[in-house]
């Protein structure tokens, strides 16, 4: 890796194991002291409205290493309006964003902290390049597959916040993050947060069928992703038999009460496949106080972790019962005069890389910024193995 990144690694924390008042142990990721490390105004996401400067959003970035550089693929938008609506399903008022279509702007960095645009490349989902979906592309994961990189995002077939059944798996590939090929979308069901991974030449898929996390093996292998239309019947069968692929059920823990979903690409360790996922629910005061908060979070996103068996990933070795990170900083939680946010209490990891046993996790914050979290990989895996193997759910 570059000397810039090696130097920056020294500034990143290793994570902490904390014994809380209930005598339970929790793991807490470290956050980079200069977060948010990417702000929308840094990459030109601004506009003027009634002569007042407005700042857009750059968040939820996939991450990967390419030629000793770190690539991020954040979801970007501007020219939108922040509003509220009543969520009938949850029975609460929620913030939303109106009149926008997300794009993906590839960013590049030599030190993992300071990013700039990569040759002004844009992945569009507005009908310019295809008509499969025209309301934006969101939350792209990057997965190395030997011959290049898969880019798996969420293509919107309805306007954001426009109701259910609007999310489709959108599939791209690239060898250099400049020339990017579109392979189509899986149009047969609603799903997002999709992460492929490979074990013994078999292709697996982590995905969410709301509100749970599912794990399935693709019967046609990677070709099922590279040519989704050709394998229409296999995708339809996958959806029809989704009850067989349940991995984690939501609502088993308070912080996962509303929904859970896959987050970052899997990391192979000596003790299993490290799987980070996100949850939405209530964050208890006993956890919140460890982040300096005085009250519980009624509805917030959090980061969770699990270990899956390397040979049989359907077998769950360990699963956290408490988050390993929650929104607590102003740019993650409520915002302040320095940091405006678009949606409160959001941390949303999408990309991770491993360098010299340091895990770098790139997360969206407040649906506005990109932040960098970190830990020593062994610290997290050892914690999972020591404290989180009991009562973990999954297929035996």
C-alpha beads as a LAMMPS data file, in Angstrom:
LAMMPS data file: protein, C-alpha beads

396 atoms
395 bonds

1 atom types
1 bond types

-500.0 500.0 xlo xhi
-500.0 500.0 ylo yhi
-500.0 500.0 zlo zhi

Masses

1 110.0

Atoms # bond

1 1 1 0.000 0.000 0.000
2 1 1 1.000 3.627 -0.383
3 1 1 3.109 5.307 2.284
4 1 1 0.287 7.856 2.720
5 1 1 -2.132 5.133 3.776
6 1 1 0.409 3.359 5.994
7 1 1 1.001 6.647 7.802
8 1 1 -2.722 7.281 8.206
9 1 1 -3.281 3.829 9.700
10 1 1 -1.366 4.987 12.776
11 1 1 -4.133 7.536 13.452
12 1 1 -6.950 4.979 13.336
13 1 1 -8.193 3.239 16.467
14 1 1 -8.353 -0.499 17.147
15 1 1 -11.841 -0.588 18.664
16 1 1 -12.637 -1.191 22.334
17 1 1 -14.184 -3.964 24.405
18 1 1 -16.248 -2.386 27.173
19 1 1 -17.918 -3.925 30.207
20 1 1 -21.192 -2.087 30.756
21 1 1 -23.228 -1.708 33.945
22 1 1 -25.302 -4.793 33.203
23 1 1 -21.996 -6.720 33.326
24 1 1 -22.306 -7.520 29.638
25 1 1 -19.481 -6.810 27.207
26 1 1 -19.864 -4.737 24.068
27 1 1 -17.506 -3.900 21.225
28 1 1 -17.201 -0.293 20.115
29 1 1 -15.662 0.692 16.780
30 1 1 -13.269 3.655 16.761
31 1 1 -14.202 6.740 14.753
32 1 1 -11.631 8.844 12.907
33 1 1 -11.001 12.058 14.798
34 1 1 -11.460 14.244 11.694
35 1 1 -14.789 12.749 10.608
36 1 1 -16.726 13.301 8.464
37 1 1 -13.858 12.657 6.098
38 1 1 -15.946 13.390 2.968
39 1 1 -18.410 16.265 2.938
40 1 1 -20.629 16.968 -0.070
41 1 1 -19.292 20.490 -0.522
42 1 1 -15.764 19.037 -0.840
43 1 1 -16.686 17.413 -4.159
44 1 1 -18.926 20.118 -5.609
45 1 1 -22.351 19.036 -4.397
46 1 1 -23.765 22.528 -3.814
47 1 1 -26.361 24.787 -5.385
48 1 1 -28.047 28.115 -4.742
49 1 1 -31.693 28.639 -3.846
50 1 1 -33.002 32.189 -3.375
51 1 1 -29.368 33.337 -3.309
52 1 1 -28.646 30.994 -0.392
53 1 1 -26.023 28.283 -0.759
54 1 1 -27.360 24.765 -0.268
55 1 1 -25.283 21.666 0.402
56 1 1 -26.135 18.298 -1.117
57 1 1 -25.293 14.796 0.036
58 1 1 -22.545 12.215 -0.514
59 1 1 -22.972 9.058 1.570
60 1 1 -23.255 5.250 1.750
61 1 1 -20.092 4.414 -0.217
62 1 1 -18.918 1.042 -1.407
63 1 1 -15.148 0.712 -0.934
64 1 1 -12.311 -1.271 -2.478
65 1 1 -8.552 -1.119 -3.068
66 1 1 -7.417 -0.598 -6.658
67 1 1 -3.743 -0.124 -7.609
68 1 1 -2.733 0.962 -4.102
69 1 1 -5.532 3.531 -4.032
70 1 1 -8.814 3.420 -2.176
71 1 1 -11.915 3.770 -4.315
72 1 1 -15.260 4.862 -2.895
73 1 1 -18.563 4.757 -4.764
74 1 1 -20.891 7.061 -2.794
75 1 1 -24.467 7.897 -3.542
76 1 1 -24.639 11.591 -4.451
77 1 1 -27.417 14.090 -5.033
78 1 1 -28.357 17.747 -4.829
79 1 1 -31.229 20.073 -5.820
80 1 1 -33.567 18.396 -3.366
81 1 1 -35.896 19.431 -0.585
82 1 1 -35.871 18.068 2.970
83 1 1 -39.355 17.319 4.242
84 1 1 -41.350 15.064 6.589
85 1 1 -44.035 12.470 6.107
86 1 1 -46.140 10.194 8.263
87 1 1 -45.064 6.568 8.060
88 1 1 -48.325 4.653 8.403
89 1 1 -46.582 1.335 8.976
90 1 1 -44.505 2.662 11.889
91 1 1 -47.049 5.204 13.064
92 1 1 -44.443 7.989 13.305
93 1 1 -43.340 11.102 11.437
94 1 1 -40.104 10.668 9.496
95 1 1 -37.777 12.923 7.552
96 1 1 -37.609 12.410 3.815
97 1 1 -35.971 14.003 0.780
98 1 1 -37.984 15.106 -2.236
99 1 1 -37.210 15.754 -5.896
100 1 1 -33.867 14.062 -6.341
101 1 1 -32.288 11.264 -8.346
102 1 1 -29.129 9.734 -6.903
103 1 1 -25.985 9.163 -8.941
104 1 1 -22.771 7.330 -8.054
105 1 1 -19.595 9.445 -8.165
106 1 1 -16.394 7.372 -7.911
107 1 1 -13.833 8.927 -5.550
108 1 1 -10.138 8.078 -5.151
109 1 1 -7.615 8.512 -2.322
110 1 1 -4.007 7.600 -1.581
111 1 1 -4.359 7.894 2.203
112 1 1 -7.895 6.620 2.758
113 1 1 -9.064 9.928 4.210
114 1 1 -8.795 12.708 1.632
115 1 1 -10.787 11.901 -1.488
116 1 1 -11.290 13.529 -4.857
117 1 1 -13.412 12.648 -7.855
118 1 1 -12.105 10.024 -10.255
119 1 1 -12.038 11.676 -13.692
120 1 1 -15.589 12.949 -13.206
121 1 1 -16.964 9.441 -13.827
122 1 1 -20.681 9.104 -13.057
123 1 1 -22.968 6.076 -12.826
124 1 1 -26.422 7.386 -13.692
125 1 1 -29.816 5.899 -13.015
126 1 1 -31.973 8.630 -14.560
127 1 1 -32.738 7.026 -17.917
128 1 1 -29.668 8.467 -19.653
129 1 1 -27.874 5.129 -20.003
130 1 1 -30.823 2.713 -19.880
131 1 1 -34.539 2.642 -19.059
132 1 1 -34.590 -0.260 -16.598
133 1 1 -34.887 2.186 -13.702
134 1 1 -35.038 5.963 -13.922
135 1 1 -35.304 7.228 -10.329
136 1 1 -31.700 6.825 -9.268
137 1 1 -29.022 4.365 -8.240
138 1 1 -28.191 3.974 -4.542
139 1 1 -25.882 2.262 -2.046
140 1 1 -23.487 0.368 -4.314
141 1 1 -21.308 -2.412 -2.921
142 1 1 -18.007 -3.370 -4.574
143 1 1 -16.934 -7.009 -4.677
144 1 1 -13.702 -8.307 -6.229
145 1 1 -14.416 -11.360 -8.362
146 1 1 -11.069 -12.215 -9.915
147 1 1 -11.486 -10.734 -13.378
148 1 1 -12.520 -7.352 -12.047
149 1 1 -15.087 -5.890 -9.701
150 1 1 -18.808 -6.342 -9.357
151 1 1 -20.743 -3.205 -8.461
152 1 1 -24.135 -4.066 -7.009
153 1 1 -26.554 -1.240 -6.255
154 1 1 -30.198 -0.455 -5.701
155 1 1 -31.991 0.788 -8.802
156 1 1 -35.125 2.780 -8.037
157 1 1 -38.181 2.120 -10.202
158 1 1 -40.237 4.630 -8.210
159 1 1 -39.264 8.001 -6.693
160 1 1 -37.404 7.681 -3.358
161 1 1 -39.737 7.662 -0.338
162 1 1 -42.529 6.916 -2.803
163 1 1 -43.682 3.692 -1.209
164 1 1 -42.761 0.014 -1.266
165 1 1 -41.800 -2.294 -4.119
166 1 1 -39.448 0.280 -5.634
167 1 1 -36.017 -1.313 -5.128
168 1 1 -34.302 -3.543 -7.650
169 1 1 -30.875 -5.191 -7.735
170 1 1 -28.813 -3.292 -10.333
171 1 1 -25.631 -4.982 -11.549
172 1 1 -22.480 -3.463 -13.024
173 1 1 -18.875 -4.560 -13.484
174 1 1 -15.574 -2.813 -14.056
175 1 1 -11.850 -3.425 -14.258
176 1 1 -10.687 0.127 -13.583
177 1 1 -13.678 2.102 -12.154
178 1 1 -13.571 4.316 -15.238
179 1 1 -15.156 2.106 -17.857
180 1 1 -18.201 0.609 -16.152
181 1 1 -20.471 -1.941 -17.831
182 1 1 -24.156 -2.290 -16.964
183 1 1 -25.487 -5.868 -16.920
184 1 1 -29.130 -5.196 -16.133
185 1 1 -31.319 -5.510 -13.084
186 1 1 -33.141 -8.289 -11.286
187 1 1 -36.631 -7.044 -12.003
188 1 1 -38.660 -9.859 -10.462
189 1 1 -38.806 -8.777 -6.813
190 1 1 -38.152 -5.934 -4.405
191 1 1 -34.805 -6.057 -2.601
192 1 1 -31.737 -3.973 -1.745
193 1 1 -28.451 -4.207 0.209
194 1 1 -27.197 -7.111 -1.887
195 1 1 -23.698 -8.521 -1.351
196 1 1 -22.256 -11.408 -3.420
197 1 1 -19.376 -13.519 -2.105
198 1 1 -17.597 -16.672 -3.197
199 1 1 -16.744 -19.924 -1.417
200 1 1 -15.086 -22.860 -3.247
201 1 1 -16.126 -21.477 -6.651
202 1 1 -19.722 -21.193 -5.456
203 1 1 -21.498 -17.837 -5.624
204 1 1 -23.547 -16.782 -2.620
205 1 1 -25.793 -13.789 -2.170
206 1 1 -26.682 -11.905 0.986
207 1 1 -29.793 -9.778 0.576
208 1 1 -32.777 -8.428 2.409
209 1 1 -36.330 -9.498 1.955
210 1 1 -37.851 -6.990 4.315
211 1 1 -37.315 -7.046 7.256
212 1 1 -34.900 -9.990 7.400
213 1 1 -31.484 -10.988 6.053
214 1 1 -31.351 -13.916 3.664
215 1 1 -28.462 -15.982 2.321
216 1 1 -28.777 -17.991 -0.856
217 1 1 -26.528 -19.831 -3.281
218 1 1 -26.914 -18.874 -6.932
219 1 1 -27.546 -22.044 -8.912
220 1 1 -26.044 -20.555 -12.095
221 1 1 -23.060 -19.027 -10.326
222 1 1 -21.742 -15.595 -11.159
223 1 1 -23.345 -15.740 -14.617
224 1 1 -26.687 -15.318 -12.880
225 1 1 -25.485 -11.837 -11.911
226 1 1 -23.740 -10.975 -15.161
227 1 1 -26.817 -11.845 -17.242
228 1 1 -29.861 -11.552 -14.945
229 1 1 -32.428 -11.562 -17.757
230 1 1 -31.182 -14.923 -19.057
231 1 1 -31.803 -16.491 -15.649
232 1 1 -35.262 -15.079 -15.076
233 1 1 -36.730 -18.367 -13.841
234 1 1 -33.920 -18.951 -11.363
235 1 1 -34.407 -15.501 -9.869
236 1 1 -38.139 -16.100 -9.649
237 1 1 -37.537 -19.447 -7.922
238 1 1 -35.116 -17.784 -5.502
239 1 1 -37.825 -15.350 -4.491
240 1 1 -40.598 -17.949 -4.341
241 1 1 -38.500 -20.123 -2.014
242 1 1 -37.164 -17.236 0.073
243 1 1 -38.422 -18.766 3.319
244 1 1 -35.749 -21.432 2.891
245 1 1 -32.946 -18.869 2.711
246 1 1 -33.604 -16.953 5.950
247 1 1 -30.344 -16.247 7.788
248 1 1 -31.157 -13.605 10.415
249 1 1 -34.628 -12.701 11.551
250 1 1 -35.284 -9.096 12.548
251 1 1 -36.855 -8.165 15.902
252 1 1 -34.819 -10.614 17.966
253 1 1 -33.099 -7.659 19.639
254 1 1 -34.402 -4.204 20.537
255 1 1 -32.029 -2.358 18.204
256 1 1 -33.127 -4.661 15.348
257 1 1 -36.828 -4.209 16.023
258 1 1 -37.745 -2.604 12.692
259 1 1 -35.419 -4.175 10.109
260 1 1 -31.930 -5.462 9.379
261 1 1 -29.889 -5.667 6.198
262 1 1 -26.445 -6.640 4.821
263 1 1 -23.845 -3.856 4.906
264 1 1 -20.289 -4.483 3.690
265 1 1 -18.491 -7.147 1.685
266 1 1 -17.403 -10.147 3.755
267 1 1 -13.904 -10.432 5.224
268 1 1 -12.274 -13.865 5.473
269 1 1 -10.618 -14.485 8.860
270 1 1 -9.063 -17.507 10.555
271 1 1 -12.225 -18.051 12.595
272 1 1 -14.898 -17.383 9.994
273 1 1 -16.318 -14.921 7.508
274 1 1 -16.785 -11.539 9.167
275 1 1 -20.175 -10.105 8.218
276 1 1 -21.166 -6.561 9.120
277 1 1 -24.833 -5.670 8.888
278 1 1 -27.036 -2.737 9.845
279 1 1 -30.114 -2.600 12.009
280 1 1 -32.942 -0.162 12.664
281 1 1 -34.707 -0.046 15.996
282 1 1 -34.557 1.339 19.522
283 1 1 -31.120 1.802 21.053
284 1 1 -31.264 1.239 24.786
285 1 1 -29.905 3.763 27.270
286 1 1 -27.362 1.230 28.595
287 1 1 -25.712 1.267 25.156
288 1 1 -26.350 4.943 24.407
289 1 1 -24.574 6.109 27.573
290 1 1 -21.368 4.374 26.440
291 1 1 -21.338 6.844 23.536
292 1 1 -21.870 9.854 25.767
293 1 1 -25.631 10.089 25.201
294 1 1 -28.063 10.882 28.008
295 1 1 -31.152 9.300 26.441
296 1 1 -32.008 6.225 24.464
297 1 1 -32.498 6.543 20.711
298 1 1 -36.144 5.874 19.894
299 1 1 -35.397 5.004 16.263
300 1 1 -31.854 4.728 15.004
301 1 1 -29.573 2.835 12.677
302 1 1 -26.700 0.851 14.140
303 1 1 -23.860 -1.413 13.033
304 1 1 -23.817 -5.084 14.010
305 1 1 -21.498 -8.030 13.317
306 1 1 -21.505 -11.775 12.857
307 1 1 -19.196 -14.644 11.982
308 1 1 -20.252 -17.189 9.369
309 1 1 -18.639 -20.573 8.846
310 1 1 -16.103 -20.422 6.002
311 1 1 -16.991 -23.796 4.491
312 1 1 -20.709 -23.574 5.168
313 1 1 -21.686 -19.880 5.395
314 1 1 -25.279 -20.782 6.246
315 1 1 -23.969 -21.822 9.678
316 1 1 -23.726 -18.856 12.042
317 1 1 -20.813 -19.047 14.476
318 1 1 -21.431 -15.773 16.316
319 1 1 -23.759 -12.773 16.229
320 1 1 -23.676 -9.620 18.321
321 1 1 -26.558 -9.003 20.712
322 1 1 -25.680 -5.301 20.947
323 1 1 -24.490 -2.866 18.252
324 1 1 -20.787 -2.332 17.663
325 1 1 -21.481 1.296 16.704
326 1 1 -24.417 3.702 17.047
327 1 1 -25.047 7.296 15.898
328 1 1 -23.751 9.703 18.522
329 1 1 -21.742 12.448 16.844
330 1 1 -23.603 15.565 15.573
331 1 1 -23.104 14.567 11.928
332 1 1 -24.667 11.162 12.682
333 1 1 -27.433 12.108 15.066
334 1 1 -29.266 15.438 15.264
335 1 1 -26.878 17.824 13.513
336 1 1 -25.816 21.260 14.772
337 1 1 -24.694 24.652 13.461
338 1 1 -21.549 23.105 11.998
339 1 1 -23.066 19.934 10.590
340 1 1 -26.472 19.949 8.957
341 1 1 -27.911 16.460 8.535
342 1 1 -30.694 15.190 6.293
343 1 1 -31.986 12.214 8.286
344 1 1 -31.239 11.898 12.038
345 1 1 -29.648 8.947 13.817
346 1 1 -28.179 7.210 10.797
347 1 1 -24.919 5.292 10.459
348 1 1 -24.903 3.098 7.384
349 1 1 -21.734 1.144 6.472
350 1 1 -21.447 0.028 2.861
351 1 1 -17.749 -0.536 2.174
352 1 1 -14.804 -1.949 4.094
353 1 1 -11.168 -2.680 3.348
354 1 1 -8.498 -4.534 5.295
355 1 1 -4.937 -3.169 5.490
356 1 1 -2.281 -4.634 7.823
357 1 1 -5.005 -6.225 9.958
358 1 1 -6.757 -2.868 10.351
359 1 1 -10.377 -2.852 9.270
360 1 1 -11.430 0.436 7.656
361 1 1 -15.205 0.857 7.430
362 1 1 -16.692 3.597 5.280
363 1 1 -20.148 4.597 6.459
364 1 1 -22.872 7.016 5.550
365 1 1 -23.803 9.445 8.323
366 1 1 -27.014 11.422 8.633
367 1 1 -27.744 10.595 4.961
368 1 1 -25.326 13.447 4.264
369 1 1 -21.665 12.567 4.863
370 1 1 -19.068 9.804 4.649
371 1 1 -17.260 8.796 7.820
372 1 1 -14.409 6.425 8.558
373 1 1 -14.617 3.860 11.372
374 1 1 -11.946 1.343 12.273
375 1 1 -10.797 -1.512 14.443
376 1 1 -8.123 -4.156 14.673
377 1 1 -9.582 -7.171 12.893
378 1 1 -8.395 -9.663 15.507
379 1 1 -9.899 -7.566 18.306
380 1 1 -13.352 -7.733 16.726
381 1 1 -13.161 -11.400 15.724
382 1 1 -11.877 -12.451 19.147
383 1 1 -14.692 -10.488 20.777
384 1 1 -17.281 -12.232 18.599
385 1 1 -15.800 -15.635 19.316
386 1 1 -15.554 -15.040 23.066
387 1 1 -18.790 -13.196 23.839
388 1 1 -21.244 -13.724 20.974
389 1 1 -21.436 -17.441 20.196
390 1 1 -24.345 -18.232 22.490
391 1 1 -27.926 -18.025 21.230
392 1 1 -26.872 -16.888 17.758
393 1 1 -29.559 -17.661 15.210
394 1 1 -28.992 -19.243 11.851
395 1 1 -29.104 -22.532 10.078
396 1 1 -27.331 -25.392 11.880

Bonds

1 1 1 2
2 1 2 3
3 1 3 4
4 1 4 5
5 1 5 6
6 1 6 7
7 1 7 8
8 1 8 9
9 1 9 10
10 1 10 11
11 1 11 12
12 1 12 13
13 1 13 14
14 1 14 15
15 1 15 16
16 1 16 17
17 1 17 18
18 1 18 19
19 1 19 20
20 1 20 21
21 1 21 22
22 1 22 23
23 1 23 24
24 1 24 25
25 1 25 26
26 1 26 27
27 1 27 28
28 1 28 29
29 1 29 30
30 1 30 31
31 1 31 32
32 1 32 33
33 1 33 34
34 1 34 35
35 1 35 36
36 1 36 37
37 1 37 38
38 1 38 39
39 1 39 40
40 1 40 41
41 1 41 42
42 1 42 43
43 1 43 44
44 1 44 45
45 1 45 46
46 1 46 47
47 1 47 48
48 1 48 49
49 1 49 50
50 1 50 51
51 1 51 52
52 1 52 53
53 1 53 54
54 1 54 55
55 1 55 56
56 1 56 57
57 1 57 58
58 1 58 59
59 1 59 60
60 1 60 61
61 1 61 62
62 1 62 63
63 1 63 64
64 1 64 65
65 1 65 66
66 1 66 67
67 1 67 68
68 1 68 69
69 1 69 70
70 1 70 71
71 1 71 72
72 1 72 73
73 1 73 74
74 1 74 75
75 1 75 76
76 1 76 77
77 1 77 78
78 1 78 79
79 1 79 80
80 1 80 81
81 1 81 82
82 1 82 83
83 1 83 84
84 1 84 85
85 1 85 86
86 1 86 87
87 1 87 88
88 1 88 89
89 1 89 90
90 1 90 91
91 1 91 92
92 1 92 93
93 1 93 94
94 1 94 95
95 1 95 96
96 1 96 97
97 1 97 98
98 1 98 99
99 1 99 100
100 1 100 101
101 1 101 102
102 1 102 103
103 1 103 104
104 1 104 105
105 1 105 106
106 1 106 107
107 1 107 108
108 1 108 109
109 1 109 110
110 1 110 111
111 1 111 112
112 1 112 113
113 1 113 114
114 1 114 115
115 1 115 116
116 1 116 117
117 1 117 118
118 1 118 119
119 1 119 120
120 1 120 121
121 1 121 122
122 1 122 123
123 1 123 124
124 1 124 125
125 1 125 126
126 1 126 127
127 1 127 128
128 1 128 129
129 1 129 130
130 1 130 131
131 1 131 132
132 1 132 133
133 1 133 134
134 1 134 135
135 1 135 136
136 1 136 137
137 1 137 138
138 1 138 139
139 1 139 140
140 1 140 141
141 1 141 142
142 1 142 143
143 1 143 144
144 1 144 145
145 1 145 146
146 1 146 147
147 1 147 148
148 1 148 149
149 1 149 150
150 1 150 151
151 1 151 152
152 1 152 153
153 1 153 154
154 1 154 155
155 1 155 156
156 1 156 157
157 1 157 158
158 1 158 159
159 1 159 160
160 1 160 161
161 1 161 162
162 1 162 163
163 1 163 164
164 1 164 165
165 1 165 166
166 1 166 167
167 1 167 168
168 1 168 169
169 1 169 170
170 1 170 171
171 1 171 172
172 1 172 173
173 1 173 174
174 1 174 175
175 1 175 176
176 1 176 177
177 1 177 178
178 1 178 179
179 1 179 180
180 1 180 181
181 1 181 182
182 1 182 183
183 1 183 184
184 1 184 185
185 1 185 186
186 1 186 187
187 1 187 188
188 1 188 189
189 1 189 190
190 1 190 191
191 1 191 192
192 1 192 193
193 1 193 194
194 1 194 195
195 1 195 196
196 1 196 197
197 1 197 198
198 1 198 199
199 1 199 200
200 1 200 201
201 1 201 202
202 1 202 203
203 1 203 204
204 1 204 205
205 1 205 206
206 1 206 207
207 1 207 208
208 1 208 209
209 1 209 210
210 1 210 211
211 1 211 212
212 1 212 213
213 1 213 214
214 1 214 215
215 1 215 216
216 1 216 217
217 1 217 218
218 1 218 219
219 1 219 220
220 1 220 221
221 1 221 222
222 1 222 223
223 1 223 224
224 1 224 225
225 1 225 226
226 1 226 227
227 1 227 228
228 1 228 229
229 1 229 230
230 1 230 231
231 1 231 232
232 1 232 233
233 1 233 234
234 1 234 235
235 1 235 236
236 1 236 237
237 1 237 238
238 1 238 239
239 1 239 240
240 1 240 241
241 1 241 242
242 1 242 243
243 1 243 244
244 1 244 245
245 1 245 246
246 1 246 247
247 1 247 248
248 1 248 249
249 1 249 250
250 1 250 251
251 1 251 252
252 1 252 253
253 1 253 254
254 1 254 255
255 1 255 256
256 1 256 257
257 1 257 258
258 1 258 259
259 1 259 260
260 1 260 261
261 1 261 262
262 1 262 263
263 1 263 264
264 1 264 265
265 1 265 266
266 1 266 267
267 1 267 268
268 1 268 269
269 1 269 270
270 1 270 271
271 1 271 272
272 1 272 273
273 1 273 274
274 1 274 275
275 1 275 276
276 1 276 277
277 1 277 278
278 1 278 279
279 1 279 280
280 1 280 281
281 1 281 282
282 1 282 283
283 1 283 284
284 1 284 285
285 1 285 286
286 1 286 287
287 1 287 288
288 1 288 289
289 1 289 290
290 1 290 291
291 1 291 292
292 1 292 293
293 1 293 294
294 1 294 295
295 1 295 296
296 1 296 297
297 1 297 298
298 1 298 299
299 1 299 300
300 1 300 301
301 1 301 302
302 1 302 303
303 1 303 304
304 1 304 305
305 1 305 306
306 1 306 307
307 1 307 308
308 1 308 309
309 1 309 310
310 1 310 311
311 1 311 312
312 1 312 313
313 1 313 314
314 1 314 315
315 1 315 316
316 1 316 317
317 1 317 318
318 1 318 319
319 1 319 320
320 1 320 321
321 1 321 322
322 1 322 323
323 1 323 324
324 1 324 325
325 1 325 326
326 1 326 327
327 1 327 328
328 1 328 329
329 1 329 330
330 1 330 331
331 1 331 332
332 1 332 333
333 1 333 334
334 1 334 335
335 1 335 336
336 1 336 337
337 1 337 338
338 1 338 339
339 1 339 340
340 1 340 341
341 1 341 342
342 1 342 343
343 1 343 344
344 1 344 345
345 1 345 346
346 1 346 347
347 1 347 348
348 1 348 349
349 1 349 350
350 1 350 351
351 1 351 352
352 1 352 353
353 1 353 354
354 1 354 355
355 1 355 356
356 1 356 357
357 1 357 358
358 1 358 359
359 1 359 360
360 1 360 361
361 1 361 362
362 1 362 363
363 1 363 364
364 1 364 365
365 1 365 366
366 1 366 367
367 1 367 368
368 1 368 369
369 1 369 370
370 1 370 371
371 1 371 372
372 1 372 373
373 1 373 374
374 1 374 375
375 1 375 376
376 1 376 377
377 1 377 378
378 1 378 379
379 1 379 380
380 1 380 381
381 1 381 382
382 1 382 383
383 1 383 384
384 1 384 385
385 1 385 386
386 1 386 387
387 1 387 388
388 1 388 389
389 1 389 390
390 1 390 391
391 1 391 392
392 1 392 393
393 1 393 394
394 1 394 395
395 1 395 396
